Amino acid sequence: MTEKELKSLIRKAESGDPEACYQLYLYYRDSDTEGTTPDSRTAKWCRKAAELGNVYAMVEMGDIYYFGDFVEEDGNLEKALYWYTKAVEAGYAPALLDIADVYRSTYMEDPKEAFKFYKMAADEGVPVAYMHLWECYSRGYGVEASRQMALKCRQKAVQMGVDLDKWVSWEEEKLFGPIPDGEGDDEENDLDDVFSDMSFVWSPQERKIWARDEDYGKILKDEYSDKAGMFGDMAKSILETNPLFGAKELVGLSDAEILKEACSGNVAALAFAGMSILNGTMAGSVEQGEEFLIEASSKGHAVSAYKMGGTFLKRGEKEKAAIHFENASKAGHALASGTLASMYLSGNGVPLDVSKGFKLMKKAVAGEDPLSMFLMGLQYMQGENVKRNPKKAVELISRAADLGQHDALCLMGNFYIDGKWVTRNRKKGIYMLKRAAHMGSIDAMNTLGYYLLYETFVKRDPKMGRMLLERGVRENDEQSKWMLALVLFEKGSDISRGLALLQESCDQGFSAAIHTKGRMALEGKFVKKDLKKAEKLLRESFGIRHKVSETVLGCAYLRGLYGPDKVKEGFLLVNEAALDGSATAMALLSKCYEKGVGVEKDAVKAKNWETALKKKGFTVEDVLVGTPEGFYEPDPKRFLSE
């Protein structure tokens, strides 16, 4: 915004224009210019816009009090409820979710009230409310638990196009943390090979001790590589210096002598013999090795307890797993504290206990466990199990990134690039993405690949960009396959490979790829036009890409491509996508009301949706073009990129 435009906006705001007041608030809130940090001036314009009837400003005022970012009364929940309620009274149904979240917060928790407002939001047609109801019925939160009702809510959410795939994976990530479920390919969470890299199971304190050793890197790399005999030079070095065992007294003993010590109850021998047997470097059965570790766990040996906790968890014996994680946590094992925290937060194998779970998560964070820092940061960011606090969330995620947690590096990199929650610093953001990519983060590689291909924030380097996507393809990553397919389609260089990659991504259930394939069938782009197939695929992709898929299919119905009986359904689909924030859907909805397509003409509502679109930085002409049928569709230039 130029200085002239800013002065004009200030004049309009001072004259009492609610839209100008809101835009001025957004400018002061989001601007990177010095002197526009969040302060009383920022909140002043938001409050004025809200008092003048701007519904978005009402929600922002609720957020200001709830998050405590801009006002002195940190987290004043009563005032937050006041503004959220005003927004609801003004006709903004999604604010019902904000009210429910307040009643779900640690500081004003009332499960029945939370459930009531989630139900009200669902009754008002807010799609994501059904997922909250699913969670309430599943857990018996604020209502009697009912698997049947939970499934009905989940099915309704799918029908309304909720991003179900992303929601479920997000819940699992938040609640289960490092617990392996056998379905992912994150080797850091694979407890089958957990001792192949001992740095993963060492507590942070143990890692710090090892880090002082000049031969740390060599020991870490070569540990247990001497399969012929455990008492070579490397094994002696481990026994003499490794705080994992504290087993200097075992140096020089034969396998038989160590087993004898273990049978007599020596904790160090129990741990060393148990792990050696399970690792295949000492004779003995799996049952014997586990018995040794179980006894070591009962005597407070942290790593033995963590190992057995993970073993029982993979077998589905969650109650036994919790016992050993508890032993490890009491002995100061940060990863065990984080895992146990996740179990209590979800009621997985232990009684649901949010308070205890969060205390354990804090203990893991205090132990410098970067994964727990990252997960706790996500909880503060989303307001799950704790009052939402983006500032604290960013602090935790940033600390995790500093410690090299690749998910945190990737997220912080995106924050710095977007200027979200932190002052925009694209150079720093790119650097963090590069670090994450070097650590093997496919998400970071995909993001950097896109930037390099399309000269976004970095100097264009198509060759390197494609190499990064090809790396993801080699790792069998479904998003990498989809992105590379789009590149091939755009270049027209290898359509057949692009179609093959797209199909592989679809077979892996990647909704964005399914969306693209459906859109191609709808338009006859690179494949034979097939409206029936397009409809099936677009409905199937109402997962990750639901906003765009709903909009595209709704638009096809509105254009009459599926006959006059589908026009009204097209309006409903576009309406859902618009309520969920799709800019293209907002533009289409404005035209629906203007032209009376699928709904009665309503000039006021047409104008309202056009105004909502402008708040997102677009005009109708930016996102739509005319069609032969006399209606509109998303700009074809966005065909593969939207």
Buried (B, 14 or more C-beta within 10 A) or exposed (E): EEEEEBEEBBEBBEEEBBBBBBBBBBBBBEBEEEEBBBEEBBBBBBBBBBBBEBBBBBBBBBBBBBBBBBBEEEBBBEBBBBBBBBBBEBEBBBBBBBBBBBBBBEEBBBBEBBBBBBBBBBEBBBBBBBBBBBBBBBBBBBBEEBEEBBEBBBEBBBEBBBBBBBBEEBBBBBBBBBBBEEEEEEEBBBBEEBBEBBEBBBBBBBBEBBEEBEEBEEBBEEBBEBEEEBBEEBBBBBBEBBBBBBBEEBEEBEBEEBBBBBEEEBBBBBBBBBBBBBBEBBEBEEEBBBBBBBBBBBBBBBBBBBBBBBBBBBEEEBEBBBBBBBBBBBBBBBBBBBBBBBBBBBBBBBEBBBEBBBEBBBBBBEBBBBBBBBBBBBBBBBBBBBBBBBEBBBBBBBBBBBBEBBBBBBBBBBBBBEBEBBEBBBEBBBBBBBBBBEBBBBBBBBBBBBBBBBEBBBEEBBEBBBEBBBBBBEEEBBBBBBBBBBBBBBEEEBBEEBBBBBBBBBEBEBBBBBBBBBBBBBBEBBBEEBEEBBBBBBBBBBBBBBBBBBBBBBBBBBBBBBEEEBBBBBBBBBBBBBBBEBBBBBBBBBBBBBBEBBBEEBEEBBEBBBEBBBBEEBEBEBBBEEBEEEBBBBBEEEBBEB
